Amino acid sequence: MNGSRLFSLAALGLLAVSSLLAGSAAAGDKTGLTAEEKKDGFQSLFNGKDLTGWTGATDGYFAEGGAIVCKPGGGGNLYTKQEFGDFVLRFEFKLTEGANNGLGIRAPLEGNAAYVGMELQVLDNSAKKYAQLQPWQYHGSIYGVVAAKRGAQKPVGEWNVQEVTARGNHITVVLNGETIVDADIEKASTPKTVDGKDHPGLKRKSGHIGFLGHGSQVEFRHLRVKPLSE
C-alpha cells in the first residue's frame, strides 16, 4: 500500500474519531453528566433545554445555551421538585459583575431558605459594593453559620466549577478544586450561630435544592446530583 493511501486511511480514522468526540461533547454540553458519573449514581437535575423538573419562581429564570439563567431584575426561589437529604452536588456557574444569588439545600418550598433550610452564598466576591460584608456572607459560605475561604473564585464572566457534599451535619464546598468550606453545622451553631439568629433549617434532614436569585444575572449549568445512603 502506498504512502498516500496510508495517509488517506489515517485521515479518515482521525475524522471518525473527531466526529465521535464532537458528538460526545455535544451530548455532554446539555447535562454535563458523564458516563462515569452515571455509573456512580449521579443524575442530571437540568436537561439543558427547559425547566422541566423545577418549581417555584419559574418566571424569574429561563433556559438558554444549556444553562439555567437567572433573569436580570428577576430571580426568586427556583427549586427542584425532587427532595434530597445527603448528596453530592456538582455544577458550574458564571457570574456577572456584582451578582448575588444563593444555593438552597434541604430547603422547604416556602420561607427564607437561609433560615428554614440552608443557603450557600453565590456572590461576586470581587465587587467593591461587597467589600464590607460579614465573612459568612461571601461566596460559598453557609449564610449566617459558616464563613467560606476566599480566593478560589474565577474572574467575573468565567465559568466556575463547584461541588457541594451534604452528609448529615457535615457540609463541604469545593470551588475550582479548592475546599472553601469543611464544617460540622451542629458545632458551628452551638451555642449559637455567628449571625446570632435562629436557623431551624440546620436540623432538617432533607429538602429541595434551588437557586435564590436577587435580581442579578447568574448562569448555572451541568447540574448533577448523587444521593447518598444514610
HUCOR-V900662 format. One record per backbone hydrogen bond with DSSP energy under -1.0 kcal/mol. NH is the residue of the N-H (numbers start at 0). CO is the residue of the C=O. If there is no record, write none. Layout:
# HUCOR-V900662
[[NH:CO] [NH:CO]]
This chain:
# HUCOR-V900662
[[5:1] [6:2] [7:3] [8:4] [9:5] [10:6] [11:7] [12:8] [13:9] [14:10] [15:11] [16:12] [17:13] [18:14] [19:15] [20:16] [21:17] [22:18] [23:19] [24:20] [25:21] [26:22] [27:23] [28:24] [31:27] [37:33] [38:34] [39:35] [40:37] [41:36] [42:224] [44:222] [53:50] [54:78] [56:76] [57:55] [59:56] [61:68] [63:66] [66:63] [67:219] [68:61] [69:217] [70:59] [72:214] [73:70] [75:212] [77:210] [78:54] [79:208] [80:52] [83:206] [86:165] [87:225] [88:163] [89:223] [90:161] [91:220] [92:159] [93:218] [98:95] [100:121] [102:119] [103:209] [104:117] [106:207] [114:111] [115:111] [116:112] [117:104] [119:102] [120:140] [121:100] [123:98] [124:122] [126:123] [129:126] [130:127] [132:129] [136:133] [137:134] [139:120] [140:137] [141:145] [142:118] [144:141] [145:141] [148:179] [156:94] [157:154] [159:92] [161:90] [162:173] [163:88] [164:171] [165:86] [166:169] [169:166] [170:182] [171:164] [172:180] [173:162] [174:177] [175:160] [177:174] [179:172] [180:172] [182:170] [184:168] [187:183] [189:186] [194:143] [195:192] [200:114] [201:198] [202:199] [203:200] [206:83] [207:106] [209:103] [210:77] [211:101] [212:75] [213:99] [218:93] [219:67] [220:91] [223:89] [224:42] [225:87] [227:85]]
